Amino acid sequence: MKKVTVYTGPGCAFCNAAKKLLIRNNIPFNEINIAIEEGLREEMIKKSNGKRTIPQIFFDNYHVGGYEELRVLEKKGELLNLIK
């Protein structure tokens, strides 16, 4: 299974929705709160080719995008195949 990483921030409703979606699908993930440590936001922006919004979600090095992109993958039935 691919390593799932979710960049989040405090008080972010879309971040919470993304985490709930992953939990609902029994997908373990690593959460990185960009507010905790200086440099994490810049790391996220670099990895996501300039995306500044949260959440930003990755399956290994594959950039999924944000919550909406994750939700679409679930709706299409492609989510579980992508993390294998």
Contact map, one row per residue, 1 for C-alpha under 8 A:
111000000000000000000000000000000000000000000000000000000000000000000000000000000011
111100000000000000000000000000000000000000000000000000000011000000000000000000000011
111110000000000000000000000011000000000000000000000000000111000000000000000000000010
011111000000000000000000001111000000000000000000000000001111000000000000000000000010
001111100000000000000000000011110000000000000000000000001111000000000000000000000000
000111110000000000100000000011110000000000000000000000111100000000000000000000000000
000011111000000000000000000000111100000000010000000001111000000000000000000000000000
000001111101001000000000000000111100000000000000000001110000000000000000000000000000
000000111111001000000000000000001110000000000000000001100000000000000000000000000000
000000011111000000000000000000001010000000000000000000000000000000000000000000000000
000000001111100000000000000000000000000000000000000000000000000000000000000000000000
000000011111111100000000000000000000000000000000000001000000000000000000000000000000
000000000011111110000000000000000000000000000000000000000000000000000000000000000000
000000000001111111000000000000000000000000000000000001100000000000100000000000000000
000000011001111111100000000000000000000000000000000001100000000000100000000000000000
000000000001111111110000000000000000000000000000000000000000000000000000000000000000
000000000000111111111000000000000000000000000000000000000000000000100000000000000000
000000000000011111111100000000000000000000000000000000100000000000100110000000000000
000001000000001111111110000000000000000000000000000000000000000000000000000000000000
000000000000000111111111000000000000000000000000000000000000000000000000000000000000
000000000000000011111111100000000000000000000000000000000000000000000010000000000000
000000000000000001111111111110000000000000000000000000000000000000000000000000000000
000000000000000000111111111100000000000000000000000000000000000000000000000000000000
000000000000000000011111111000000000000000000000000000000000000000000000000000000000
000000000000000000001111111000000000000000000000000000000000000000000000000000000000
000000000000000000000111111100000000000000000000000000000000000000000000000000000000
000100000000000000000111111110000000000000000000000000000000000000000000000000000000
000100000000000000000110011111000000000000000000000000000000000000000000000000000000
001111000000000000000100001111100000000000000000000000000000000000000000000000000000
001111000000000000000000000111110000000000000000000000000000000000000000000000000000
000011110000000000000000000011111000000000000000000000000000000000000000000000000000
000011110000000000000000000001111100000100000000000000000000000000000000000000000000
000000111100000000000000000000111111100100000000000000000000000000000000000000000000
000000111000000000000000000000011111111110000000000000000000000000000000000000000000
000000001100000000000000000000001111110110000000000000000000000000000000000000000000
000000000000000000000000000000001111110100000000000000000000000000000000000000000000
000000000000000000000000000000001111111100000000000000000000000000000000000000000000
000000000000000000000000000000000111111110000000000000000000000000000000000000000000
000000000000000000000000000000000100111111100000000000000000000000000000000000000000
000000000000000000000000000000011111111111110000000000000000000000000000000000000000
000000000000000000000000000000000110011111111000000100000000000000000000000000000000
000000000000000000000000000000000000001111111100000000000000000000000000000000000000
000000000000000000000000000000000000001111111110000000000000000000000000000000000000
000000100000000000000000000000000000000111111111001100010000000000000000000000000000
000000000000000000000000000000000000000011111111111100000000000000000000000000000000
000000000000000000000000000000000000000001111111111000000000000000000000000000000000
000000000000000000000000000000000000000000111111110000000000001000000000000000000000
000000000000000000000000000000000000000000011111111000010000001010000000000000000000
000000000000000000000000000000000000000000001111111000000000000000000000000000000000
000000000000000000000000000000000000000000001111111100000000000000000000000000000000
000000000000000000000000000000000000000000011101111110010000000000000000000000000000
000000000000000000000000000000000000000010011000011111000000000000000000000000000000
000000000000000000000000000000000000000000000000001111110000000001000000000000000000
000000111001011000000000000000000000000000000000000111110000000001000000000000000000
000001111000011001000000000000000000000000000000000011111000000011100000000000000000
000001110000000000000000000000000000000000010001001011111100001111100000000000000000
000111100000000000000000000000000000000000000000000000111110001111100100000000000000
001111000000000000000000000000000000000000000000000000011111111110000000000000000000
011110000000000000000000000000000000000000000000000000001111111100000000000000000110
011110000000000000000000000000000000000000000000000000000111110000000000000000000000
000000000000000000000000000000000000000000000000000000000111111000000000000000000000
000000000000000000000000000000000000000000000000000000000111111100000000000000000000
000000000000000000000000000000000000000000000011000000011110111110000000000000000000
000000000000000000000000000000000000000000000000000000011110011111001100000000000000
000000000000000000000000000000000000000000000001000000111100001111111100000000000000
000000000000000000000000000000000000000000000000000011111000000111111100000000000000
000000000000011011000000000000000000000000000000000000111000000011111110000000000000
000000000000000000000000000000000000000000000000000000000000000011111111000000000000
000000000000000000000000000000000000000000000000000000000000000111111111100000000000
000000000000000001000000000000000000000000000000000000001000000111111111110000100000
000000000000000001001000000000000000000000000000000000000000000000111111111000000000
000000000000000000000000000000000000000000000000000000000000000000011111111100000000
000000000000000000000000000000000000000000000000000000000000000000001111111111100000
000000000000000000000000000000000000000000000000000000000000000000000111111111110000
000000000000000000000000000000000000000000000000000000000000000000000011111111000000
000000000000000000000000000000000000000000000000000000000000000000000001111111100000
000000000000000000000000000000000000000000000000000000000000000000000000111111110000
000000000000000000000000000000000000000000000000000000000000000000000000111111111100
000000000000000000000000000000000000000000000000000000000000000000000100110111111110
000000000000000000000000000000000000000000000000000000000000000000000000010011111111
000000000000000000000000000000000000000000000000000000000000000000000000000001111111
000000000000000000000000000000000000000000000000000000000010000000000000000001111111
111100000000000000000000000000000000000000000000000000000010000000000000000000111111
110000000000000000000000000000000000000000000000000000000000000000000000000000011111
